[in-house]
Amino acid sequence: MMVHPDLMLAMAHDRQHELIEEAERGRLLAFALRVRRQRRAHKEPVRGAPAGTLASCDPRAVVPAR
């Protein structure tokens, strides 16, 4: 089966545009993730909020009775 040259050119052109759009989508998502991580890194910790696995030294923290 022979494919007309104009049809083959159109198909190749469409595929090239799909690949370009997919790459651009990937770059946009990577940029959004990078910005989101930077915002989280620069965010100031909230007073009274747990900062990790250590117990809080805040006097207002609720401690279970022993």
FIGU-954317 format. One record per residue (C-alpha): residue in three letters; x, y, z. Coordinates in steps of 0.2 Angstrom, whole numbers. Example, Ala and Ser with C-alpha at 12.3 -4.5 7.8 and 13.67 -1.06 7.14 Angstrom:
BEGIN
<site><senu>ALA</senu><x>62</x><y>-22</y><z>39</z></site>
<site><senu>SER</senu><x>68</x><y>-5</y><z>36</z></site>
END
This chain:
BEGIN
<site><senu>MET</senu><x>0</x><y>0</y><z>0</z></site>
<site><senu>MET</senu><x>7</x><y>17</y><z>-5</z></site>
<site><senu>VAL</senu><x>4</x><y>32</y><z>5</z></site>
<site><senu>HIS</senu><x>2</x><y>49</y><z>-4</z></site>
<site><senu>PRO</senu><x>18</x><y>60</y><z>-1</z></site>
<site><senu>ASP</senu><x>7</x><y>75</y><z>5</z></site>
<site><senu>LEU</senu><x>-2</x><y>64</y><z>17</z></site>
<site><senu>MET</senu><x>14</x><y>57</y><z>24</z></site>
<site><senu>LEU</senu><x>21</x><y>74</y><z>26</z></site>
<site><senu>ALA</senu><x>5</x><y>80</y><z>35</z></site>
<site><senu>MET</senu><x>6</x><y>65</y><z>47</z></site>
<site><senu>ALA</senu><x>25</x><y>68</y><z>51</z></site>
<site><senu>HIS</senu><x>21</x><y>87</y><z>54</z></site>
<site><senu>ASP</senu><x>7</x><y>82</y><z>66</z></site>
<site><senu>ARG</senu><x>18</x><y>70</y><z>75</z></site>
<site><senu>GLN</senu><x>32</x><y>83</y><z>77</z></site>
<site><senu>HIS</senu><x>19</x><y>95</y><z>84</z></site>
<site><senu>GLU</senu><x>13</x><y>82</y><z>96</z></site>
<site><senu>LEU</senu><x>31</x><y>79</y><z>102</z></site>
<site><senu>ILE</senu><x>34</x><y>98</y><z>104</z></site>
<site><senu>GLU</senu><x>18</x><y>100</y><z>114</z></site>
<site><senu>GLU</senu><x>22</x><y>85</y><z>125</z></site>
<site><senu>ALA</senu><x>40</x><y>92</y><z>129</z></site>
<site><senu>GLU</senu><x>33</x><y>109</y><z>133</z></site>
<site><senu>ARG</senu><x>20</x><y>102</y><z>145</z></site>
<site><senu>GLY</senu><x>35</x><y>92</y><z>154</z></site>
<site><senu>ARG</senu><x>45</x><y>108</y><z>155</z></site>
<site><senu>LEU</senu><x>30</x><y>118</y><z>162</z></site>
<site><senu>LEU</senu><x>26</x><y>104</y><z>175</z></site>
<site><senu>ALA</senu><x>45</x><y>104</y><z>180</z></site>
<site><senu>PHE</senu><x>45</x><y>123</y><z>182</z></site>
<site><senu>ALA</senu><x>29</x><y>123</y><z>192</z></site>
<site><senu>LEU</senu><x>36</x><y>109</y><z>204</z></site>
<site><senu>ARG</senu><x>52</x><y>119</y><z>206</z></site>
<site><senu>VAL</senu><x>43</x><y>135</y><z>210</z></site>
<site><senu>ARG</senu><x>32</x><y>125</y><z>223</z></site>
<site><senu>ARG</senu><x>47</x><y>118</y><z>231</z></site>
<site><senu>GLN</senu><x>56</x><y>135</y><z>232</z></site>
<site><senu>ARG</senu><x>40</x><y>142</y><z>240</z></site>
<site><senu>ARG</senu><x>39</x><y>128</y><z>253</z></site>
<site><senu>ALA</senu><x>58</x><y>130</y><z>257</z></site>
<site><senu>HIS</senu><x>56</x><y>149</y><z>260</z></site>
<site><senu>LYS</senu><x>40</x><y>147</y><z>270</z></site>
<site><senu>GLU</senu><x>42</x><y>153</y><z>288</z></site>
<site><senu>PRO</senu><x>37</x><y>140</y><z>301</z></site>
<site><senu>VAL</senu><x>21</x><y>143</y><z>311</z></site>
<site><senu>ARG</senu><x>23</x><y>145</y><z>330</z></site>
<site><senu>GLY</senu><x>16</x><y>131</y><z>339</z></site>
<site><senu>ALA</senu><x>15</x><y>120</y><z>324</z></site>
<site><senu>PRO</senu><x>26</x><y>104</y><z>325</z></site>
<site><senu>ALA</senu><x>42</x><y>106</y><z>316</z></site>
<site><senu>GLY</senu><x>48</x><y>88</y><z>315</z></site>
<site><senu>THR</senu><x>49</x><y>73</y><z>326</z></site>
<site><senu>LEU</senu><x>55</x><y>81</y><z>342</z></site>
<site><senu>ALA</senu><x>43</x><y>86</y><z>356</z></site>
<site><senu>SER</senu><x>38</x><y>104</y><z>356</z></site>
<site><senu>CYS</senu><x>45</x><y>116</y><z>370</z></site>
<site><senu>ASP</senu><x>31</x><y>128</y><z>368</z></site>
<site><senu>PRO</senu><x>22</x><y>131</y><z>384</z></site>
<site><senu>ARG</senu><x>5</x><y>131</y><z>376</z></site>
<site><senu>ALA</senu><x>8</x><y>113</y><z>369</z></site>
<site><senu>VAL</senu><x>-4</x><y>100</y><z>375</z></site>
<site><senu>VAL</senu><x>5</x><y>86</y><z>384</z></site>
<site><senu>PRO</senu><x>-4</x><y>69</y><z>388</z></site>
<site><senu>ALA</senu><x>-6</x><y>66</y><z>407</z></site>
<site><senu>ARG</senu><x>6</x><y>52</y><z>414</z></site>
END
